[in-house]
Amino acid sequence: MRQDHRASGQPNPIAIRRGDCCPGCRTTPGRNGGRGTEWWRSRPRARRLARPQQGRHGASFLAQNAGKRSVVVDLKSEEGKAQFLDLVATADALIENFRPGVMDRLGLGYARLRSVREDLVYCAISGFGQTGPMRDNPAYDQIIQGLSGVMSITGTPDTAPLRVGYPVCDTLGGLFGAFAIVSALVRRSSTGEGAFLDVSMLECTLSALGWPVSNYLTAGVEPRPMGNENMTAAPSGAFETGDGLLNIAANKQEQFVTLCGLIGRPELATDPRFSERETRKLNRAELKTLIEEALAAASAAEWEVRFNRAGVPAGRVLTIPQVLQEPQVATRDMTTRFEAAAGDKPLAVIRGGFLVDGEAPRPLQPPPKLGEHTNEILAKARRQRDTRRQA
């Protein structure tokens, strides 16, 4: 595995996990045409039985594991530990999301793994990191959303705190982990050194919050929930139209002036309440009411076209099924369809959000059945181990 992947220019990552933490880190290689190995400590009963299902696999398993291979091993047994060490010796990077200390208690901590692969890049993703008073606390996405302050600024003053509608902290932990691994591999290419990467979901989320944190640190401005409004500008938020909700971001003065003309209310651009950026923010509620009165003359789809043609950023508020049917998504091949996947039914999965030299990287194979590649991969690892010992 190590030789094959280096010949093709691809690193060989393996992931060892329980549950469903940090999908972005593990999903990235498989989605984008690479190949990794998903290594389970034991059979993931809760996730395997999650609804909705296709065959014996939950939707989350299928969505995250396209392009990867699956091995099941018992790391509490001596045989399983030996098998795992054989595989680590072939790996460029290892990802695990246990609580701190679990791998050490299994006798498979970073120091032990370095003895079989000295330049290993080891990425440990946990709720709070490997140190600190909360290091041993269990964590799921919603726990981190609450502790990080994300929930406190999500919703309106009347409805906050609210959970973000998808596992944003899990995803951020995975993406930061993937970036850290790639950075460590680049460093290793010049220094030959591996790395231990300590990724905290809480810290990743704080880092990604951006201006809510920086405004407080630099200016003492405490963030507050504003619903669909944008703290930094007005009119910038979600507006009712004659049919549907429309996001508008007329953040620049010239965009606001253009918007006023397009809705047939040019006098708003010179009204003292709205003529300058700061006065618009102070009077955003009155301005929103006036704009929505004008927007009632047409649908969100019609206004979207008019505004964007004139250089005013605007977009409808869509559901997930609606956006997946949008021509913009379809023309860039955002989804890959496998006619027969785990469960013997057609399956569509989504790729990463970028093109490479104009081409869409996509998973090369459907999600594996749980443990599908155990015998193949372990046999190959044993052959490579024997080869190393004979060298």
N, C-alpha and C positions, 0 to 999 in steps of 0.2 A: 504494500500500500504506500509506504513512504517513497519508494523508488518510482512507482507508477505516477504518483501525483507530482513529484518533482520534475519528472520528465515532461509532463503536460503543463507545467507552470502553475499547478493548483496546489495549495496547502491541503493537508488532510486533517480535518478537525473531527473529534469525537465528543459527543455530549452524553453525560451521565446524569440522570435526573429522576425525580419523582414529581408528580403533579404537573402543573402547566405554567410554571413561572418563566418569564422572560422569553416569549416566543421569538422576538425579533432577532436575537443572537443565533438561535439554532436554525431558524427558518431561512435566513439569508443565503447560505451557500446553496442549498437545494433549489430554492426558487430561481436562482440566477444562473443555473446551468452547472453549478459545481456539484460535488458529491461529498457527503459526510456520513458518519455512522452514529445512529441513535442508540445509546447503550442504557438499558434499563436495569436498575438495581434489582427490581422484582416486578412482577406483572402489575401494570398500573390499573388496578381494578376500577377505581372511581372514574378515571378518564375513559377507560375502555367502554364503560357502561353509560357514559354521558349521552344525553339526547340532544339533538336528533342523531339517529344512527344510520349508517350504511353498512350492511353486513354486521360484523362484530365490532366495528370501529365507530367512535363518536366523531362528530363533525370537526371538533377541534384537532383531533389526531390527524384526520385526513387533510385538513387545511394546512397544517404546519409541517407535514412530513413528505411532501412530494419531492422526488429527486434524491431521497436519502435511503440508506440501508438500515435494517433493524436487527439488533442483537439483544437477546435476553440472557442475563447472567445473575447469579446469586452471589453478591459480594460478601455475604456472611460466611460462605463456605470457602475452604482452602482451595478447592479446585477452581471456584469462580474467581478468587483473587489472583491465582496464577494465570488464568485466561486473560484477565483484565490487564495484568502487567505485560503480557505478550503483546496485546494490542497497543498499549501506551508506547511501547518501544518503537512502534511504526508511525506514531502520530506526531503531527506538528503542533497541535493545540488540543487542550482538553477543557471542556466547559462543565461545571457542575453547579447545582443550585440548592445544595443542602444547607442546613444551618451550620454556622461555624463549629468546627471540631468533629463533625460526623466522619469525614474522610480520615482524619487522624485516628479516631477510635476504631475505624475499620482496618487500620494499618496501611492506609493508602493515601496518606497526606502528601503534600508537595515534596517534602524531603525524600520520601520513599520513591515517588515517581521519578524524581530527578536521577535517582540511582540507575534507572533503566533507560532514561532519555534525558541527558544532561541539559539539552537546549530546549526542553519542553516549554511551551507557553501555556500556563495554567490559569484559567479564568474562573474565579469563584464568585458567583452572583448570589447575593443574599439580601434580605430586607434592609439591614442596617450596617453591613460591613463586618469585617473580622474583629474589630476592636470596639470599645465603647460600652457604656452601661446597658445598651439595648441589643447588644450583639446576639444574645441567645433567644431573643423574642421571636416567635413565629410571625410570619407576615404574608399576607395576600395583597393583591392590588388595592382593594378598598381600604385596607389598613393604612397603606402608604398614602393614598389619596387624602385621607383625613389628616394624618400627621404632617404631611408636607405643606398644608395650606391650600391645596388645589380645591378641595370642596368648599372652603370658606369664601372663595371668589367665584364659584360656579352657581348660577341662578340669579334671581333678582333679590333685592333687599328683603322681600317677603318670603321667598322660597329657599334661599341659601341657608345652610350649606347643602349642596347637591353633589352626588357622584357623577363624574363624567360618564357618558354612555358606552364606553368601551374600556378595556383594561389598559389605560394609558401608562400607568406606572410600570406594569409588567413590560409593556412594549418599550418604554424608554430604557429600562434596565437592560433589555436585550440589545437595543441599538447601541447604547454606550459600550456594552460589553463587546459587541462586534467590532466597533471602532477601535477599542483598546487592543483587541487581539490583532487586528490588521497592523496597527502601529507597532506592536511588539514584534510581529513577524518581519516588518520592514527593518526595525533596529537589529534584529537577529541576523538579517542578511549581510549586515556590515560588521557586526561585532561577534557573531556566533553565540551570543548569550540568549538564554531563555528568559522567562519572566513569570512572576506571580502577580496576577491582576486581581485586586480586591475591589469588586464592584458593588456599591450600595444602591439599592433601588431608591431609598430616601434621598441620597445625595444626587443621583441622576435626575430625579424629579425636580429638586431645588435648582439644579443647574439649568434645566430646560425651561423653568418658569420665566426666565428673562426679566422683562421690565417690572413685573410686580415685586420681585425681590430687589432688583437694582434701584428702583425708585425709593424703596424703603431704606436701603443701605446708604444711598447717597443723599437723599433729600428728606428722609423721615416721613414720607408719604405712605400711610398704611393702605394697602389695596382693599377695595370693597367690591361686593358683587354688583354688577350692573346689567345683568341679563344679557340681552343681545346688543347692548350699546357698547361703543368703543370709547374707553376713557380718554384717549389721546386726541380725538377729533369728532366733529359733527358737521353734517349728517353722515354718520358711519354706524350702520347697524342693520337690523332687519325691519322691513316696512311692509305693511299690508297694501295689497293692490286690488284691482277689480277681480282678480282670480289668482290667489296664491301669494306666498310670502317671498319677498325679494331682498337680498342683501345688497346694500349700496355702500360704497366706501369713497365718498367725495372728500378725500382728506386734504387735497390741495385747493387753494383759493380759486384757481382757474377751473378746477373740476366742479366746484360748487356753483360758480357763475354759469357754467355750461348746463348743469343740471337744472337750474332755475329756468333757463330758457327752454329746455326740452319739455318741462312739465307745464309750460305756459304761465309761469309765475316769475318773470324777470325782475319784478320789483323787490323780490325777497333778497336779491344780491346787494341791494343798496339800503335795505331796512337796517337802521342802527342796531337792532337786536341781533342781526345775523351777518352784518357786513364784514366782520373780522373773525378770525379763527376762535379767539378766546371768548368773544361774546356769543358765538354760536354754541360753544360748549355750555355756557351758563344758561342759555335759553333753549337747550336741546329739546325739551318736551314740547314747547310751543312750535318749534320748527318742524318737529316730526309730525305733529297734527296737521300742519299746513301742507306738508309734502304728501302725506297719505291721502288727504282730500283730493289732491290732483292726480295721484296714482290710481285712484278708483276708476279713472276713465279707460283703463286698459289692463290686460293681464300681466302677470309677472314675466311670462315668456316674451311678450311684445316689448315691455320696457327694457328687458335684458338686452335685446338686440339694439334698440335705439341708444341706450346709454353706452354700451361698449363701442358701437360705431363712432360715437362722439368722444371717446376717450375717458368716459366715466366708468370706473370699475363697478360691475354689477353681476349678480348671479342668482338664479332661483335657489330656493331651499328644497332639496330633493331627498327622497328616500333612498335607501341602498338599492332596491330593485330598479328604481328610476335611473340612478347614475350609471349602473352597470349596463343599461340599455342606451346610454348616450353615445352618439356617433364619435365624440372625442375619445371616449374610452375604447370603443370597438375598433377604430382605425389604428390605434397604437397597440393592438394585440395585448391588452392587459390581462386576459385570462387564457389559460391553457386547458384544453379538454382532453381527457383520457376516456376512450370508449369503454375500457374494462379496467376498473381499479379494484382495490380491496373491497370485497363484497360483490364483485362482478356486475357492477352498475356503472353507467357513465358518470364521470366526475369532472367538475370544473374547479380549478384553483387559480389564485391570483399570483402574479409575478411581483418582483421588486419594482419600485417606481422610477426606473431610469432605463435609457437605451445605451448601448455601447456601439460606437461607430454606426449609428443608425439602426442597429439590430436590437430586438427585444430579447434579452437573456431569459430563458424559460427552463423550468424543470424538465429533465430528460426522461424521467420515468414516473409512474404514479406512486403514491404512498405505498410503502411495503406493508405486508401483513406483519403483525407483531412477531418478532423473532425470526422472520423469514430468512435472513442471511446469517444466522448464528453459525451453522456448520461451515459454510463457505469461508467466512471471514476468520473464524478461529483457526481453521486448517491452514489458511494462508499465513496467519500470524505465527503459528508453530513452525512452519517451513522457514520463515524469515529468521525466527529465533535460532533454529538449528544452523542455518547458514552463518549467522553471526558467531556462533560458538566455534564453528569450524574454521573461521577466518583467522 
